[in-house]
Amino acid sequence: MTSRLPAKARTIPAEPDQPEPYAYWRGLPAVILRLSRHAAALCFVSAAVFIAMSALEVFYFRQLSGGLPSLDVRVTGFTPDEGMAWLTSLGRRGSEIILVWHYLTFDLLFPALLSVTMVSLILATGRRMKSFRTLPTQLQSIFALTLVLPYTFADYAQNIAVARLLSDFLTANPDSLSLASSLIVTKFALLAIPLIVIAVFTVAGQKQR
C-alpha cells in the first residue's frame, strides 16, 4: 500500500522592495535644511572666491579695458554706447582673456556657490526664530529656495548674454547690449532680496535671545 504525500505548494520568491519613485524628492527638504550647519564654511569659501574675482577685475581686467569696469559689475546697468566702448577697448585678445578667466572659470561657479551660501544663511538665521523653526521642514526649504533661485537664474542668464558678446562681436548691437544691461540690473535687484531677508532674520533672531 502506497501513501500519497501532499504536493508541495509552489513558492514564489519575494520581490525586493522597490524604492518609492518620489522618495528622493521627499528627502530633499531635509538635505537642504542641513546646509544651515555649514553656513560658516560656505561663507568663507564664497568670500574667498569673491575676493579672487574682485582682484582680477581691479588689477587685470581693467588694465585690458583701459580702466573701464566690466559690464557685470555695473549695478545700474549701461547704455549700448557704454557697452560698445568696453568691448572695443578690450579688443579680441582682451575679450578672450575675460571670457576664459571669468565667465568660463570663476563666474561659472560663483552664482551657484553664492546661492547655496544664501540658502544656508536664510535657514541658519531663520531657525533662530521660533516662528520659523516651528514651520515644517519642507516649507522652510521652499521658502529659502524661492528667495534665492530667481537670482541664480538671472545671474546665469546675464553671464550667457555677456559671454556671447565677448565671443562674437557681431552679436553686439543695441538690442543685445540692452538685454545684457537689463539682466545685470535684474541680477542685482534679485540678489538684494535674500540679503535683506538674511539681515532681517539676523536682527530678529538676536532680539529673541
Solvent accessible surface area in square Angstrom, and as a share of the most:
residue,aa,sasa,rsa
1,M,243,1.09
2,T,130,0.76
3,S,98,0.63
4,R,236,0.86
5,L,159,0.79
6,P,119,0.75
7,A,102,0.79
8,K,194,0.82
9,A,89,0.69
10,R,212,0.77
11,T,121,0.71
12,I,139,0.71
13,P,113,0.71
14,A,99,0.77
15,E,147,0.66
16,P,102,0.64
17,D,142,0.74
18,Q,136,0.60
19,P,112,0.70
20,E,95,0.42
21,P,113,0.71
22,Y,137,0.52
23,A,48,0.37
24,Y,148,0.56
25,W,157,0.55
26,R,168,0.61
27,G,33,0.32
28,L,46,0.23
29,P,18,0.12
30,A,40,0.31
31,V,78,0.45
32,I,19,0.10
33,L,28,0.14
34,R,114,0.42
35,L,46,0.23
36,S,24,0.15
37,R,183,0.67
38,H,104,0.46
39,A,10,0.08
40,A,85,0.66
41,A,60,0.47
42,L,30,0.15
43,C,45,0.27
44,F,151,0.63
45,V,67,0.39
46,S,9,0.06
47,A,50,0.39
48,A,51,0.39
49,V,20,0.11
50,F,116,0.48
51,I,114,0.58
52,A,37,0.29
53,M,25,0.11
54,S,40,0.26
55,A,42,0.32
56,L,41,0.20
57,E,16,0.07
58,V,79,0.45
59,F,144,0.60
60,Y,78,0.30
61,F,5,0.02
62,R,81,0.29
63,Q,136,0.60
64,L,33,0.17
65,S,1,0.01
66,G,70,0.67
67,G,47,0.45
68,L,62,0.31
69,P,41,0.26
70,S,7,0.05
71,L,0,0.00
72,D,9,0.04
73,V,66,0.38
74,R,38,0.14
75,V,87,0.50
76,T,127,0.74
77,G,11,0.10
78,F,18,0.07
79,T,70,0.41
80,P,42,0.27
81,D,116,0.60
82,E,80,0.36
83,G,0,0.00
84,M,78,0.35
85,A,47,0.37
86,W,1,0.00
87,L,0,0.00
88,T,97,0.56
89,S,53,0.34
90,L,12,0.06
91,G,25,0.24
92,R,125,0.46
93,R,165,0.60
94,G,2,0.02
95,S,0,0.00
96,E,92,0.41
97,I,26,0.13
98,I,1,0.01
99,L,28,0.14
100,V,71,0.41
101,W,136,0.48
102,H,19,0.08
103,Y,9,0.03
104,L,100,0.50
105,T,61,0.35
106,F,56,0.23
107,D,9,0.04
108,L,106,0.53
109,L,95,0.47
110,F,21,0.09
111,P,0,0.00
112,A,42,0.33
113,L,21,0.11
114,L,30,0.15
115,S,8,0.05
116,V,57,0.33
117,T,5,0.03
118,M,2,0.01
119,V,6,0.03
120,S,0,0.00
121,L,43,0.22
122,I,0,0.00
123,L,0,0.00
124,A,22,0.17
125,T,8,0.05
126,G,0,0.00
127,R,79,0.29
128,R,105,0.38
129,M,17,0.08
130,K,136,0.58
131,S,80,0.52
132,F,12,0.05
133,R,105,0.38
134,T,94,0.55
135,L,72,0.36
136,P,78,0.49
137,T,52,0.30
138,Q,108,0.48
139,L,91,0.45
140,Q,3,0.01
141,S,2,0.01
142,I,85,0.43
143,F,78,0.33
144,A,0,0.00
145,L,50,0.25
146,T,87,0.51
147,L,31,0.15
148,V,1,0.00
149,L,69,0.34
150,P,56,0.35
151,Y,4,0.02
152,T,15,0.09
153,F,137,0.57
154,A,10,0.08
155,D,7,0.04
156,Y,61,0.23
157,A,38,0.30
158,Q,0,0.00
159,N,11,0.06
160,I,120,0.61
161,A,17,0.13
162,V,0,0.00
163,A,21,0.16
164,R,138,0.50
165,L,2,0.01
166,L,1,0.01
167,S,61,0.39
168,D,55,0.29
169,F,59,0.25
170,L,162,0.81
171,T,19,0.11
172,A,17,0.14
173,N,64,0.33
174,P,89,0.56
175,D,114,0.59
176,S,19,0.12
177,L,1,0.00
178,S,48,0.31
179,L,104,0.52
180,A,0,0.00
181,S,13,0.08
182,S,63,0.41
183,L,37,0.18
184,I,0,0.00
185,V,60,0.35
186,T,57,0.33
187,K,16,0.07
188,F,50,0.21
189,A,59,0.45
190,L,45,0.22
191,L,29,0.14
192,A,40,0.31
193,I,79,0.40
194,P,0,0.00
195,L,86,0.43
196,I,107,0.54
197,V,28,0.16
198,I,20,0.10
199,A,56,0.43
200,V,86,0.49
201,F,26,0.11
202,T,38,0.22
203,V,79,0.46
204,A,27,0.21
205,G,0,0.00
206,Q,108,0.48
207,K,162,0.69
208,Q,103,0.46
209,R,207,0.75
